[in-house]
Amino acid sequence: MNLALPVLLYAAVAVFLLGMGWRISWWLRAPAPLKIVLTPAPKTFSGVAVRLAGEIFTFRSLFKGDRYFWIPAWLFHLSLALLLIGHLGGLVMPKVAEATLGLDESQFEHLAQVAGSVAGILAISTVLWLLIRRQVGERPRSISHFSDFFALILLLLILGTGSHMRFMGGLDIMQARQFVAGWLMFHLVPPPSNPVFAAHVILVSVLLIYIPFSKLVHIGGAALFSPTLNQRNNPRERRYAGPWGAAASISKSK
Amino acid sequence: MKAPPLCPNIAANVHAHRAKKEYLEPLGLPAERPADWRAKALDKFRELLHERRSLSLYMDVCVRCGACADKCPFFLGTGDPNNMPVARAELFRKVYRRYFTAAGKLAGRLATAEDLTDDVLDQWFTYFYQCSECRRCAVFCPFGVDTAEITMAAREIMASIGVAPKYTTEVIRKANEIGNNLGIPLAAWKDSAEFLEQELKEQTGKDIKMPVDQEGAEVLLVPPSADMFANADTMMGYAKLFYAVGVNWTTSTYASEAGNFGLFLNYEQLQKINRRIVDAARNLRVKRLIIGECGHAWRAAQAFTDTLNGPLHFLQKPCPEHICEFAARLIRGGWLKLDKSANDGVTVTYHDPCNLARGGGLIDEPREILRAVVNDFREMPADTIREKTFCCGGGGGLLTEELMQTRMNGAKPRVEAFRTTGADLLATPCAICKAQFPEVFKHYGVDARVVGVMDLLAKAIVI
């Protein structure tokens, strides 16, 4: 049995989880010594929750700034979220998904067929849109680095291989499910023999390893942890002070 | 305003004058760049990464989407790509990646990482002093990445190796040694207060006081020192307002400055200058603290005082209060008799100082006041006001002669918005804006005047 693929996937997931934990703890270890909230801003926790939800789920600030760019940016993230959910339902726990949706097996397969296709096409077209924007727009082009194109092209390849299996067939879904179930239980089952499947898994592994070390680390909570967005605007109502005192440069001058 | 085509390096040759020994040493900064400056700068960088979540997060998460690119007044005014907030931050991030990230250490240029060289330091000094820390870019960033935080960190690192502008350090030295940014000695402050009292007597026929260092007064008013010497109508406006409602108030010669240029250099000075206000309030045994018409002063006082120099238990809340909040409260309560027609014959519009709108949440109160005292009040276009306001071009420590080109470029979007209103009076509660706009109007051939909100309020107050 070919062990390379499942082992690579274990390694990639481990690097991803450890890497993200390392980045998030790096951000959170540093204190936010001053209230630097962008006003107007909510004064309550629930107000902050609404603000953050707006940023994370609707990209509210981006919408305010550039509606034409917001369209591909939001649809791109939406389609990736749908694909993730689809993989979870279709590959990892089909029985749970069927029960949750109240569908029988053939209905579920049909839904997966349609939803997966739509999300896949949406994802590919928005990635292309973002790629073209980085090439065509004068300002986006001037701020784009190799790593910006690398991330988009990697995603394009992942989406391409995924869609290939979706539209061209050749993947035995039952085999894939058994492989995933075995992989999750550390009880390895041979992967589907389809080379496109192998390519897909390898590319996803590369992405997982790449995320914590690149700008893609933003999925770890860029808006959630951002002091300008997650602070309450109440410095006068409630003294903002904390245990960071001894470490912060501000207290050294005292 | 439509974004200009990119003009690489068009603003590369506008620099602030560098501070020499006489301005650096009093602030505890090295008199000249040490031989091991790179190591020292990187140590400071590391220290700040450990101490400011904003910095450590904002270094990592920017995706270079470019939503901020056409939001910066200094980019819109110059077209210099390094003035796009994302590119300005990249000047800093490329060094961050080189020394503090695995990708940058391993992949170097491929990960857009770059050594901290003399050239990079020069770029920092140029472009981090073409940012007014106005935070307009952050409003449109999906992660709230605040370029002002990055600018402040870059300036703090540079200052730690003796690279700082003469203007900012000179002003801070005066604030530390004398108590105000203009360097006006105590005696002159008192003379000026007396002179304005006489002026008020002539204007109104009443004995309106402008108390100085009066212990036991109820309110300590801390105005920007420019109000006492350049914006006399604003200063007299405060006095008339307090007189009209019978509030016992005072100014302090020890804290004769609301402005805090520490915000433009480093946290140490920010805290030190801010402490003067708290000490003055304590020593004068006042009950309330009110801040005058100044933008960054309000951000520093409102958001940071309690954290940096609190607790402020000896003062009544809200502490501090902004003079516009105070006045709006009085108007709402019906405490003031107002005659709007006193401001007839002019068309007024309001300029939101960046630090009031985006740093201090003070957006509606000045408008409430203006609507109550002016018949012909108009707003500038919606995407240029409130939290989307454009910088006047002179904030963030840029209000110096040698940066005039930068200042005029940065003011361009604001002027375009102003022109659409047909107003001939620009009201704004900020001393820096008030100093900047006359130059701007002259430069762009705009026939208009700049006044404070208090100026117009005072005119309308009937006593």
Interface residues (C-beta under 8 A of the other chain):
Chain A: R23 W26 W27 L28 R29 A30 P31 A32 P33 L34 K35 I36 V37 L38 T39 P40 A41 E55 F59 S61 L62 K64 G65 D66 F69 A73 G137 E138 R139 P140 S142 I143 S144 H145 F146 S147 D148 F213 S214 K215 L216 V217 H218 A222 A223 F225 S226 P227 T228 L229 N233 P235 R236 E237 R239 Y240 A241 W244 A247 A248 S249 I250 K252 S253 K254
Chain B: A3 P5 L6 E47 L48 L49 H50 E51 R52 R53 S54 L55 S56 L57 Y58 D60 V61 C62 V63 R64 C65 G66 A67 C68 A69 D70 K71 P81 M84 V86 A87 E90 T101 A102 A103 L110 A111 T112 R135 A138 V139 F140 C141 P142 F143 G144 V145 D146 E149 E156 N266 Y267 E268 L270 Q271 K272 Q302 A303 F304 D306 T307 L308 G310 P311 L312 K317 P318 C319 P320 A357 R358 G359 G360 G361 I363 R386 E387 K388
